[in-house]
Amino acid sequence: MKTAIDTLLQRRSIRRYERQPVTDEQIQLIYEAIRNTPTSYNGQQFSVIDITDQELKERLYSLTGQKQIKTCSHFMAFCADFNKILLGARAKGVEMPPFYNTADGLIVGTVDAALAMMSALTAAESLGLGTCCIGYARTANPEEIARELGLPQQVYLVCGLAIGVPRELPDMKPKQPAGLVIHSNRYNPDAEKMTEAILNYDAEISRYNTTRSGTTSTNDWVAHIVSYYVEAMNYHMLQSLREQGFDPRK
């Protein structure tokens, strides 16, 4: 088992997996890591659907085009979940405010689910397994994926995580330097210096993409990320949230 530091500093996205399944012992350790996730108020506003049914994984692949969903051993769907507290409040006769309809409620559920996914990722990687976070599972076809997963009202998918025995060891992607990520006491006010660091990082990503092992590209960082945002402008997440019983207004 790898140390926590090695697990975090050597992490990379794995998109190709062996046919060998993840063992029951390994998956139980991942479950326990998920259960021990820190959450807002200890409200545990998340749930995880562990998907091993191959036909279901194939259907999710057809909706997302993400091949690692069908080839991984376990595909986990991390969801923000206010259904559980609503059931408990109803059973105990406690009046439940529509907290889930506020911006803070949506943030709380999303953060809890994301923290749970990081718990699972860290546990899996420490066991020598490979993982790949799949945010597109949230946006590709939210209504159909919610139906496939049987999500009740007040539950929405935040992100997916593919887990399996790795069949590859891709190059580590360069990350932004500490000066762009970590600020001391206050946000760095020096926009000129930040811009210079961003452009240096942009050039580093371009060099990486043209020289990395496997499939290469000419992608930079700035224009490539902005192109994702352009595509995301066509998503209809607000409509999808409303279909799942959320009506964010505040």
C-alpha positions as CSV (number, residue, x, y, z in Angstrom):
1,M,0.0,0.0,0.0
2,K,1.3,3.4,-1.0
3,T,1.7,6.2,1.6
4,A,-0.8,9.1,1.6
5,I,1.8,11.5,0.2
6,D,2.9,9.2,-2.6
7,T,-0.7,8.5,-3.4
8,L,-1.5,12.2,-3.7
9,L,1.7,13.3,-5.5
10,Q,1.8,10.4,-8.0
11,R,-1.9,10.5,-8.9
12,R,-2.7,10.5,-12.6
13,S,-5.9,9.7,-14.5
14,I,-6.0,6.1,-15.8
15,R,-8.3,5.5,-18.8
16,R,-7.2,1.9,-19.7
17,Y,-7.9,-1.0,-17.3
18,E,-7.1,-4.7,-17.1
19,R,-10.0,-7.2,-17.1
20,Q,-8.9,-8.2,-13.7
21,P,-11.6,-7.2,-11.1
22,V,-11.1,-5.1,-8.1
23,T,-11.1,-7.5,-5.1
24,D,-13.9,-7.4,-2.5
25,E,-11.4,-6.5,0.2
26,Q,-10.2,-3.5,-1.8
27,I,-13.7,-2.3,-2.5
28,Q,-14.7,-2.6,1.2
29,L,-11.7,-0.4,2.1
30,I,-12.8,2.2,-0.5
31,Y,-16.3,2.1,1.0
32,E,-15.0,2.7,4.5
33,A,-13.0,5.7,3.2
34,I,-16.1,7.1,1.6
35,R,-18.1,6.6,4.8
36,N,-15.5,8.5,6.8
37,T,-15.6,11.6,4.5
38,P,-15.9,14.9,6.3
39,T,-19.1,16.7,5.4
40,S,-20.9,19.9,6.2
41,Y,-22.6,19.7,9.6
42,N,-22.0,16.0,9.5
43,G,-25.1,16.0,7.4
44,Q,-23.5,13.6,4.9
45,Q,-25.4,15.2,2.1
46,F,-24.2,12.6,-0.5
47,S,-24.7,9.1,-1.7
48,V,-22.7,6.8,-4.0
49,I,-23.9,4.3,-6.5
50,D,-21.4,1.6,-7.2
51,I,-22.0,0.3,-10.7
52,T,-20.7,-3.1,-11.7
53,D,-23.5,-4.3,-14.0
54,Q,-21.9,-4.4,-17.4
55,E,-25.0,-3.7,-19.3
56,L,-25.7,-0.6,-17.3
57,K,-22.1,0.5,-17.7
58,E,-22.5,0.0,-21.5
59,R,-25.6,2.2,-21.5
60,L,-23.8,4.9,-19.5
61,Y,-20.9,4.7,-22.0
62,S,-23.4,5.2,-24.8
63,L,-24.7,8.3,-23.2
64,T,-21.3,9.9,-22.4
65,G,-18.8,8.4,-24.9
66,Q,-16.4,7.9,-22.0
67,K,-14.9,4.5,-22.7
68,Q,-13.4,4.0,-19.3
69,I,-16.9,3.7,-17.8
70,K,-17.5,0.4,-19.6
71,T,-13.9,-1.0,-19.2
72,C,-13.4,-0.2,-15.5
73,S,-14.2,-2.7,-12.8
74,H,-16.3,-0.3,-10.7
75,F,-17.9,2.9,-11.9
76,M,-19.0,5.0,-8.9
77,A,-21.6,7.8,-9.3
78,F,-21.2,10.4,-6.5
79,C,-24.5,12.3,-5.9
80,A,-25.6,15.2,-3.8
81,D,-28.4,13.7,-1.7
82,F,-31.1,15.6,0.3
83,N,-33.5,12.7,0.0
84,K,-32.2,11.0,3.1
85,I,-32.7,13.9,5.5
86,L,-36.1,14.5,4.0
87,L,-37.1,10.9,4.7
88,G,-35.8,11.2,8.3
89,A,-37.5,14.6,8.9
90,R,-40.8,13.2,7.5
91,A,-40.6,10.2,9.7
92,K,-39.9,12.2,12.9
93,G,-42.4,15.0,12.1
94,V,-39.7,17.6,11.8
95,E,-40.4,20.5,9.4
96,M,-37.8,20.6,6.7
97,P,-37.0,23.9,5.1
98,P,-36.2,23.9,1.3
99,F,-32.5,24.4,2.0
100,Y,-31.7,22.3,-1.1
101,N,-33.3,25.1,-3.2
102,T,-30.7,27.7,-2.0
103,A,-27.3,28.3,-3.6
104,D,-25.7,27.3,-0.4
105,G,-27.6,24.0,-0.3
106,L,-26.5,23.1,-3.8
107,I,-22.9,24.0,-2.9
108,V,-23.1,21.9,0.3
109,G,-24.4,18.8,-1.5
110,T,-21.8,19.3,-4.3
111,V,-18.9,19.7,-2.0
112,D,-19.9,16.7,0.1
113,A,-20.1,14.5,-2.9
114,A,-16.8,15.8,-4.3
115,L,-15.1,15.2,-0.9
116,A,-16.5,11.6,-0.9
117,M,-15.1,11.1,-4.4
118,M,-11.7,12.3,-3.3
119,S,-11.8,9.9,-0.4
120,A,-12.6,7.0,-2.7
121,L,-9.9,8.1,-5.2
122,T,-7.2,8.4,-2.5
123,A,-8.1,5.0,-1.0
124,A,-8.2,3.3,-4.4
125,E,-4.9,4.8,-5.6
126,S,-3.2,3.9,-2.3
127,L,-4.2,0.3,-3.0
128,G,-2.4,0.4,-6.4
129,L,-5.6,0.8,-8.4
130,G,-6.2,3.3,-11.2
131,T,-8.9,6.0,-11.2
132,C,-10.4,8.5,-13.5
133,C,-12.8,11.3,-12.5
134,I,-15.6,11.8,-15.1
135,G,-17.4,15.1,-14.7
136,Y,-19.0,14.6,-18.1
137,A,-21.3,12.0,-16.5
138,R,-23.0,15.0,-14.9
139,T,-23.6,17.0,-18.0
140,A,-23.8,14.6,-21.0
141,N,-27.5,13.7,-20.6
142,P,-28.5,14.4,-17.0
143,E,-32.2,13.4,-17.3
144,E,-31.4,10.0,-19.0
145,I,-28.6,9.3,-16.6
146,A,-30.8,10.1,-13.6
147,R,-33.3,7.6,-15.0
148,E,-30.7,5.0,-15.5
149,L,-29.5,5.4,-11.9
150,G,-33.0,5.6,-10.5
151,L,-32.2,8.9,-8.7
152,P,-35.2,10.1,-6.6
153,Q,-36.2,13.7,-6.2
154,Q,-33.6,15.9,-4.3
155,V,-30.7,13.8,-5.6
156,Y,-28.4,14.8,-8.4
157,L,-25.2,13.4,-9.9
158,V,-22.1,15.4,-9.2
159,C,-19.3,13.3,-10.7
160,G,-18.4,9.8,-11.7
161,L,-15.2,7.8,-10.8
162,A,-13.9,4.9,-12.8
163,I,-11.9,2.4,-10.7
164,G,-9.9,-0.6,-11.9
165,V,-6.6,-2.4,-12.2
166,P,-4.5,0.0,-14.3
167,R,-3.3,-1.1,-17.8
168,E,-1.2,2.0,-18.4
169,L,1.0,4.5,-16.6
170,P,0.7,7.8,-18.5
171,D,3.0,10.7,-18.1
172,M,2.3,13.0,-15.2
173,K,0.5,16.2,-16.5
174,P,2.2,19.4,-15.4
175,K,0.2,21.3,-12.8
176,Q,0.1,25.0,-12.2
177,P,3.0,26.3,-10.0
178,A,2.3,26.8,-6.3
179,G,2.4,30.6,-6.8
180,L,-0.7,30.4,-9.0
181,V,-2.6,28.0,-6.7
182,I,-1.6,29.0,-3.2
183,H,-2.0,32.5,-1.9
184,S,-0.6,33.9,1.4
185,N,-3.2,35.5,3.6
186,R,-4.9,37.4,0.7
187,Y,-5.5,36.7,-3.0
188,N,-2.5,37.9,-5.0
189,P,-3.2,41.4,-6.3
190,D,-0.4,41.4,-8.9
191,A,-2.4,40.6,-12.0
192,E,0.7,41.3,-14.2
193,K,2.8,38.7,-12.4
194,M,-0.1,36.2,-12.4
195,T,-0.6,36.7,-16.1
196,E,3.1,36.0,-16.7
197,A,3.0,32.8,-14.7
198,I,-0.2,31.7,-16.5
199,L,1.4,32.2,-19.9
200,N,4.5,30.3,-18.8
201,Y,2.3,27.4,-17.6
202,D,0.3,27.6,-20.9
203,A,3.6,27.1,-22.8
204,E,4.6,24.2,-20.5
205,I,1.3,22.5,-21.2
206,S,1.8,23.0,-25.0
207,R,5.3,21.4,-24.7
208,Y,3.9,18.5,-22.7
209,N,1.1,17.8,-25.2
210,T,3.4,17.7,-28.1
211,T,6.0,15.4,-26.5
212,R,4.1,13.2,-24.1
213,S,4.0,9.4,-24.6
214,G,1.0,8.1,-26.3
215,T,-1.4,10.4,-28.3
216,T,0.0,13.9,-28.7
217,S,-1.7,17.1,-29.6
218,T,-1.1,20.8,-30.1
219,N,-3.4,21.9,-27.3
220,D,-2.3,24.7,-25.1
221,W,-4.0,25.4,-21.7
222,V,-5.8,28.7,-22.0
223,A,-7.6,28.3,-25.3
224,H,-8.2,24.6,-24.6
225,I,-9.9,25.3,-21.3
226,V,-11.9,28.2,-22.7
227,S,-13.2,25.8,-25.4
228,Y,-14.6,23.6,-22.7
229,Y,-16.4,26.6,-21.3
230,V,-17.8,27.4,-24.7
231,E,-19.2,23.9,-25.0
232,A,-20.5,24.0,-21.4
233,M,-22.6,27.1,-22.3
234,N,-24.9,24.7,-24.1
235,Y,-25.5,22.5,-21.0
236,H,-28.9,22.8,-19.3
237,M,-28.0,21.9,-15.8
238,L,-30.6,24.3,-14.2
239,Q,-33.4,22.5,-16.1
240,S,-32.0,19.1,-15.0
241,L,-31.8,20.2,-11.4
242,R,-35.4,21.3,-11.5
243,E,-36.5,17.9,-12.9
244,Q,-34.8,16.4,-9.8
245,G,-36.8,18.5,-7.5
246,F,-34.5,21.4,-7.0
247,D,-35.5,25.0,-7.7
248,P,-32.5,27.2,-6.8
249,R,-33.5,30.8,-6.3
250,K,-31.3,32.3,-3.6
